[in-house]
Amino acid sequence: MRVITTEPIIERVRQALDRETGPALAATLTALLQELHPSDIAFILEELTLPEALIVFAHLDAERAAEVLDEVSTETARYLTENSPHDRMVSLLDILPMDDAAEVVSELGSAEAGPLLAALPRADAEEVRELLSYPEQTAGRLMTDKFAVVSPDTTAAQTLDYLRRNADVLETVNIVYVLNGGERLVGVSSLRDVLVAPLNRPIREFMITDLIAVSPETDQQEVARLISRYDLLAVPVVDAAGRMQGIVTVDDVIDVLVEEFNEDYLRLVGSDAEEMERRTPAQVARLRLPWLLGTMLIELMAGLIIAHFDNVLKQVMLLASFMPVISAISGNVGLQAAAIVVRGLDTGHVSLTSWWRPVAKELATSLLMAFACGILLGVTGAIWSHRLTFGLVIGGALTCSMLTAGFMGTIIPMISKRLGFDPATTAGPFETAFQDVIGFGVFLWLASLLLHWLT
C-alpha cells in the first residue's frame, strides 16, 4: 500500500520547471510522476499555471497523457489540446474511450475540432460526431457503446468465454445486456448471475426483464437520479424503438454529480464555477461584477426606504441598532431556504408542477423559527429600551422579515427555473437583496405606526 501526498511533489515539479531544461527536466519529471495515478497527475497540473501544465503534459507517455486529459478540468483540457502538437492530440484522442474523446472535442472551436476529427480513424470520428449530435448534458453525450452484449440463446459458459475474450475493450464486464435480432434490449444479467448459473443454461432463462433505461436525450441529472435510486452500476440508453445505443456508467455519473454540485454551490453565492479555474483577477472580477452591480441596485432601494423613514430613525435612534440583526437573521433564513430548493430542483425532490408544497412547508418552518427568534429579540429590545412597545416593534418586524425571507428564498429559485435561468445563480444574491428591501420596509413601517408609543 502506498500513501500518496501530492503537495511536496507539486513544489518539486515547480522547482524542476524553474531550474532545469531538456533531458534533465524530462528525467526529473519522470522520476517524480512515474508512480502517481493519472488523477494525481491531473491534480498537480491544476495547481500549476497553464504554461507549466503544458510542459509537464508534454513529458507524459501517451497512455498516461490520455488518462490525464480525461481527468483535468474543462479549461485545462482545452488549453492542453489547443497548444499540443496536432499528431500527439490525434493519438491521445484515439486512445481515449470515444465518449471521453467527444467531451474533449466538444470544448474546442470548430477550427481546432475539425482537423482533429478528420485525422482520427473513420469509425472513431463517426462515433465522436454521433455523440456530439446529442444535446449537451444528456445521456447521449455520456454514453459509450463498449458494453457486453449477447443474444438470448447464449449459454452461461459462452457468456463467460465472451467476457474473457473482450474484457480489455469493454467499459464494464459486470453487466451483460441481452439483445434480440433487431438490436432491441430484452434483458440484462449481472456477472454474478452468470457465474452461478449452470454452464449450459441459456441466459434468457435467468436474465432480468424488468428493465430501467433512458433515451439519449434524457438529462444527465435524471440519469444520475436513476442510478442512485436503483443502485445501478450502469443504465442502458435506448432509442424510441427500444434499440440499444449505449450505456452510461456510474463513474461518469459521479463526475456529473460532483461537477454540478460544485457549480451550484459556487453560483449560490453569486459566482460562476469557472472563476475557480486559474483565471486572472481581471477575468474573475468580470465574472462576478454583474451580480454585485445587480445586488447593489436592489440594495439602493433599501436605502431609499430607510431615507423615507429618516424622521422615525431620528426620533428613535435605538431602532438603527437592531437593523443589522434583523437583516442578518432574515438573510440566513432566505439563503437556507434557497439552498434547500436549489438542491431539491437538482435531485427531483422539488417539482415546479407542485410548487405550493415546498412553499407551504418552508412558510410553516419559517413561522416556527420566526416566533422563537421574534419573541427572544422582542424581549431583548423591550429590556434594552425600557419600553414594551419597542420590543413589540422589534419582535414583530423580525417575525415578518423572516417569513418574507423564507417565502422569497423558496419562490425565487422556482421562478428562475420556470423562466429558464439557473436557479443557483440567482437565488443567493437576489434573495438577500430583495429580503433587505422588504425587511427594512416592514420594520420601519411598523415603527412609524407605533411611533407615538416609542417616543
C-alpha positions in Angstrom: 0.0 0.0 0.0 1.3 3.5 -0.9 0.1 6.7 0.7 0.2 9.5 -1.9 0.9 13.1 -0.8 0.9 15.4 -3.8 1.8 18.7 -2.0 5.6 18.1 -1.8 5.6 16.8 -5.3 3.9 19.9 -6.6 6.7 22.1 -5.1 9.4 19.8 -6.6 7.8 19.9 -10.0 7.7 23.7 -9.8 11.4 23.8 -8.8 12.3 21.5 -11.7 10.4 23.7 -14.1 12.3 26.7 -12.8 15.8 25.2 -12.8 16.0 22.5 -15.4 15.5 22.1 -19.1 15.9 19.4 -21.8 16.9 15.8 -20.8 17.5 16.8 -17.1 13.9 18.1 -16.8 12.5 15.0 -18.6 14.4 12.7 -16.2 13.2 14.7 -13.1 9.6 14.8 -14.2 9.6 11.1 -15.0 11.1 10.2 -11.6 8.5 12.4 -9.8 5.4 11.3 -11.7 6.0 7.7 -12.7 4.4 6.2 -9.6 1.4 8.5 -9.5 -2.1 7.7 -10.6 -3.3 9.8 -13.6 -5.8 11.5 -11.2 -2.9 12.7 -9.0 -1.1 14.0 -12.0 -4.2 15.8 -13.1 -4.5 17.4 -9.6 -0.8 18.6 -9.9 -1.5 20.1 -13.3 -4.4 22.0 -11.9 -2.1 23.6 -9.3 0.3 24.8 -11.9 -0.1 27.7 -14.3 -1.4 26.6 -17.7 2.0 27.0 -19.5 3.7 25.0 -16.7 1.0 22.3 -17.0 1.6 22.1 -20.8 5.3 21.4 -20.2 4.5 18.6 -17.8 1.8 17.2 -20.0 4.3 17.1 -23.0 6.6 14.8 -21.0 4.0 12.2 -20.2 3.8 9.0 -22.2 0.8 8.6 -24.5 -1.3 6.3 -22.3 -0.9 8.4 -19.2 -1.3 11.6 -21.0 -4.7 10.4 -22.4 -5.9 9.5 -19.0 -4.7 12.8 -17.5 -6.5 14.7 -20.3 -9.7 12.9 -19.3 -9.2 13.9 -15.6 -8.3 17.6 -15.8 -10.8 20.5 -15.8 -12.5 21.7 -19.0 -10.4 24.8 -19.2 -7.1 22.9 -18.7 -8.1 20.2 -21.2 -8.9 22.9 -23.8 -5.6 24.7 -23.3 -3.6 21.5 -23.5 -5.4 20.4 -26.6 -5.1 23.7 -28.4 -1.4 24.0 -27.6 -0.1 20.5 -28.0 1.2 19.1 -31.4 -1.6 18.0 -33.7 -0.3 14.5 -34.2 0.1 13.9 -30.5 -3.5 15.0 -29.8 -4.9 12.7 -32.5 -3.1 9.8 -30.9 -4.4 10.7 -27.5 -8.0 11.0 -28.6 -7.7 7.7 -30.3 -6.6 6.1 -27.0 -9.4 7.6 -25.0 -12.9 6.0 -24.9 -14.9 7.8 -27.6 -17.3 9.3 -25.0 -14.4 10.9 -23.3 -12.9 11.9 -26.6 -16.2 13.6 -27.6 -16.2 15.5 -24.3 -12.7 16.9 -25.1 -13.6 17.8 -28.7 -16.9 19.4 -27.6 -14.9 22.1 -25.7 -12.9 23.1 -28.8 -13.8 25.6 -31.5 -14.6 24.3 -35.0 -11.2 25.4 -36.2 -9.5 23.0 -33.8 -12.1 20.2 -33.6 -12.4 19.8 -37.4 -8.8 18.8 -38.2 -8.6 16.5 -35.1 -11.8 14.6 -36.2 -10.5 14.4 -39.8 -7.3 12.8 -38.6 -9.0 10.2 -36.4 -9.7 6.7 -37.8 -13.0 6.9 -39.7 -15.0 4.7 -37.4 -13.8 6.6 -34.3 -14.5 10.0 -35.9 -18.1 8.9 -36.9 -18.7 7.7 -33.3 -17.5 11.1 -31.9 -19.7 13.0 -34.3 -22.7 10.9 -33.4 -22.1 11.6 -29.7 -21.7 15.3 -30.4 -25.0 15.3 -32.2 -26.8 14.9 -28.9 -27.6 18.0 -26.8 -25.1 18.8 -24.1 -25.6 17.4 -20.6 -27.7 14.5 -21.8 -27.3 10.7 -21.7 -26.3 10.7 -25.3 -23.1 12.7 -24.5 -22.2 10.4 -21.6 -22.8 7.0 -23.1 -20.4 4.5 -24.6 -21.0 1.6 -26.9 -18.3 -0.6 -25.3 -20.8 -2.8 -23.4 -21.1 -6.5 -23.1 -23.9 -7.9 -25.4 -25.1 -11.4 -26.1 -28.2 -13.0 -27.7 -31.0 -14.6 -25.6 -29.8 -18.2 -26.5 -26.2 -17.6 -25.4 -25.4 -20.0 -22.6 -23.7 -19.1 -19.3 -20.5 -20.8 -20.5 -20.5 -18.9 -23.8 -21.1 -15.6 -22.0 -18.2 -16.2 -19.7 -15.9 -17.0 -22.6 -17.1 -13.9 -24.4 -16.3 -11.7 -21.4 -12.9 -13.2 -21.0 -12.0 -12.5 -24.7 -13.4 -9.0 -24.7 -12.7 -7.7 -21.2 -10.0 -5.3 -22.5 -12.3 -3.4 -24.8 -15.5 -3.3 -22.7 -16.3 -0.4 -20.4 -17.6 -2.9 -17.8 -18.0 -6.7 -17.6 -20.2 -6.6 -14.5 -23.4 -6.2 -16.6 -24.3 -8.2 -19.7 -27.0 -6.9 -22.0 -29.2 -9.2 -23.9 -30.4 -8.1 -27.4 -32.6 -9.8 -29.9 -32.1 -10.0 -33.6 -33.3 -6.4 -34.1 -30.8 -5.0 -31.6 -33.7 -4.3 -29.2 -32.9 -4.7 -25.5 -34.8 -7.6 -24.0 -32.9 -8.3 -20.7 -29.9 -7.8 -18.5 -27.8 -10.1 -16.3 -25.2 -9.4 -13.7 -21.9 -11.2 -13.8 -22.7 -12.8 -10.5 -25.9 -14.5 -12.0 -23.8 -15.7 -15.0 -21.2 -17.2 -12.7 -23.7 -19.1 -10.5 -25.9 -20.4 -13.4 -25.4 -23.9 -14.8 -22.9 -23.6 -17.7 -25.3 -25.0 -20.3 -28.3 -22.7 -19.2 -29.2 -20.0 -21.8 -29.2 -16.5 -20.5 -32.8 -16.0 -21.4 -33.8 -18.2 -18.5 -32.2 -16.1 -15.8 -31.9 -12.6 -17.2 -33.9 -9.7 -15.7 -36.6 -8.4 -18.0 -37.9 -5.6 -15.7 -35.6 -3.0 -17.3 -34.7 0.5 -16.4 -33.5 2.5 -19.4 -33.2 6.1 -20.7 -33.3 7.8 -24.0 -30.2 9.6 -25.5 -32.0 12.9 -24.8 -32.5 12.3 -21.1 -30.9 15.0 -18.9 -27.8 13.8 -17.2 -29.1 14.7 -13.8 -32.1 12.4 -14.3 -29.7 9.6 -15.3 -27.8 10.3 -12.1 -31.0 10.1 -10.0 -32.0 6.8 -11.6 -28.6 5.2 -11.0 -28.7 6.5 -7.4 -32.3 5.4 -6.7 -31.9 1.9 -8.0 -28.3 1.3 -7.1 -27.3 0.6 -10.7 -23.7 0.2 -12.0 -24.8 1.4 -15.4 -28.0 2.4 -17.2 -28.8 1.4 -20.8 -29.6 4.0 -23.4 -32.2 3.0 -26.0 -33.8 4.9 -28.9 -37.6 5.3 -29.4 -37.8 1.7 -30.9 -36.0 0.1 -27.9 -32.8 -0.4 -29.8 -29.7 -0.3 -27.7 -27.5 2.7 -28.2 -25.0 2.5 -25.3 -24.7 2.6 -21.6 -23.9 5.3 -19.0 -21.7 4.0 -16.2 -21.7 5.1 -12.6 -18.2 6.6 -12.7 -19.4 9.1 -15.4 -22.4 9.9 -13.2 -20.2 10.6 -10.2 -18.3 13.1 -12.2 -21.5 14.8 -13.3 -22.8 15.0 -9.7 -19.5 16.4 -8.3 -19.2 18.9 -11.1 -22.8 20.1 -10.8 -22.7 20.3 -7.0 -19.6 22.5 -7.2 -21.2 24.7 -9.8 -24.5 25.0 -7.8 -22.6 25.8 -4.6 -20.5 28.5 -6.2 -23.4 30.0 -8.1 -25.4 30.1 -4.9 -23.1 32.8 -3.6 -23.2 34.7 -6.9 -20.1 33.4 -8.7 -19.6 31.1 -11.6 -17.8 27.8 -11.3 -15.3 28.7 -13.9 -14.0 31.5 -11.8 -12.3 28.9 -9.6 -10.2 27.9 -12.5 -6.9 29.7 -13.0 -8.2 33.0 -14.3 -6.6 36.4 -13.8 -8.0 38.8 -11.3 -9.5 40.9 -14.1 -11.3 37.8 -15.5 -12.6 36.8 -12.1 -13.8 40.4 -11.5 -15.6 40.4 -14.9 -17.5 37.3 -13.9 -18.6 38.4 -10.5 -19.1 42.1 -11.1 -22.5 41.9 -12.9 -24.1 40.1 -9.9 -22.6 42.6 -7.5 -23.9 45.5 -9.5 -27.4 43.9 -9.7 -27.4 43.4 -6.0 -26.2 46.9 -5.3 -29.1 48.4 -7.4 -31.6 46.4 -5.4 -30.0 47.4 -2.1 -30.2 51.0 -3.1 -34.0 50.5 -2.9 -33.5 49.5 0.7 -31.5 52.8 1.2 -34.4 54.7 -0.3 -36.8 53.1 2.2 -34.5 54.0 5.1 -34.3 57.5 3.8 -38.1 57.7 3.6 -38.3 56.8 7.3 -35.4 59.1 8.3 -37.7 61.0 10.7 -38.6 57.8 12.5 -34.9 56.9 13.0 -34.0 60.4 14.2 -36.7 60.2 16.9 -35.8 56.6 18.0 -32.1 56.1 17.3 -32.2 52.7 19.0 -34.0 51.3 16.1 -30.9 51.5 14.0 -29.1 49.2 16.4 -31.5 46.4 15.6 -31.5 46.7 11.8 -28.3 44.7 11.2 -29.6 41.9 13.4 -32.9 41.7 11.6 -31.2 41.8 8.2 -28.6 39.1 9.1 -31.1 36.6 10.7 -33.6 37.0 7.9 -30.9 36.8 5.2 -29.7 33.5 6.7 -33.3 32.1 6.7 -33.6 33.1 3.0 -30.3 31.6 2.0 -31.1 28.3 3.8 -34.4 28.1 2.1 -32.9 28.9 -1.3 -30.1 26.2 -0.9 -32.7 23.6 0.0 -34.9 24.4 -3.0 -31.9 24.5 -5.4 -30.7 21.1 -4.3 -34.3 19.8 -4.4 -34.7 21.0 -8.0 -31.5 19.2 -8.9 -32.4 16.0 -7.3 -36.1 16.0 -8.3 -37.4 16.3 -4.7 -38.9 19.7 -5.6 -41.1 19.9 -8.7 -42.4 23.1 -10.4 -45.8 21.4 -11.0 -46.4 21.1 -7.2 -44.6 24.4 -6.2 -47.0 25.1 -3.4 -45.7 22.1 -1.4 -42.2 23.4 -0.7 -43.6 26.9 -0.3 -46.1 25.8 2.4 -43.5 23.7 4.2 -41.0 26.5 4.3 -43.6 29.0 5.5 -44.6 26.7 8.3 -40.9 26.1 9.2 -40.1 29.9 9.0 -43.2 30.7 11.1 -42.0 28.5 13.9 -38.5 29.9 13.8 -39.8 33.5 13.4 -41.9 33.2 16.5 -39.0 31.8 18.6 -36.5 34.4 17.3 -39.1 37.3 17.3 -40.0 36.7 21.0 -36.4 36.5 22.0 -35.3 39.6 20.2 -38.5 41.4 21.2 -37.8 40.7 24.9 -34.2 41.9 24.4 -35.4 45.1 22.8 -38.0 45.8 25.5 -35.4 45.4 28.2 -32.9 47.5 26.4 -35.3 50.4 25.7 -37.4 50.0 28.8 -40.5 50.1 26.6 -42.8 47.2 25.8 -43.9 48.8 22.5 -40.3 48.9 21.3 -40.0 45.2 21.9 -43.2 44.6 20.0 -41.9 46.5 17.0 -38.6 44.7 17.0 -40.2 41.2 17.6 -42.9 41.8 15.0 -40.5 43.2 12.4 -38.2 40.2 12.8 -41.1 37.7 12.5 -42.5 39.4 9.4 -39.0 39.7 7.9 -38.1 36.0 8.5 -41.4 34.9 6.9 -40.7 37.1 3.9 -37.2 35.7 3.6 -38.4 32.1 3.8 -41.0 32.7 1.2 -38.7 34.5 -1.2 -35.8 32.0 -0.7 -38.3 29.3 -1.7 -40.0 31.0 -4.6 -37.1 32.9 -6.3 -35.3 29.7 -7.4 -38.5 28.2 -8.8 -39.4 31.3 -10.7 -35.9 31.4 -12.1 -36.2 27.8 -13.2 -39.6 28.5 -14.8 -38.1 31.4 -16.7 -35.2 29.4 -17.9 -32.5 30.8 -15.7 -30.1 28.9 -13.5 -31.8 29.0 -10.0 -28.5 28.6 -8.3 -27.1 31.7 -10.0 -30.0 34.0 -9.0 -31.0 32.5 -5.6 -28.3 33.8 -3.3 -27.6 37.4 -4.3 -31.1 38.4 -5.3 -32.9 36.8 -2.4 -30.7 38.6 0.1 -31.2 42.0 -1.7 -34.9 41.7 -2.0 -35.2 40.5 1.5 -33.5 43.6 2.8 -35.8 45.8 0.8 -38.9 44.2 2.2 -37.5 43.5 5.7 -36.4 47.1 6.3 -39.7 48.3 4.8 -41.8 46.2 7.2 -39.6 47.1 10.2 -39.7 50.9 9.7 -43.4 50.9 8.7 -44.3 49.2 12.0 -42.1 51.7 13.8 -43.8 54.6 12.2 -47.3 53.2 13.1 -46.3 52.9 16.7 -44.1 56.0 16.9 -46.4 57.7 19.4 -45.7 54.8 21.9 -42.0 54.7 21.1 -41.1 58.3 21.9 
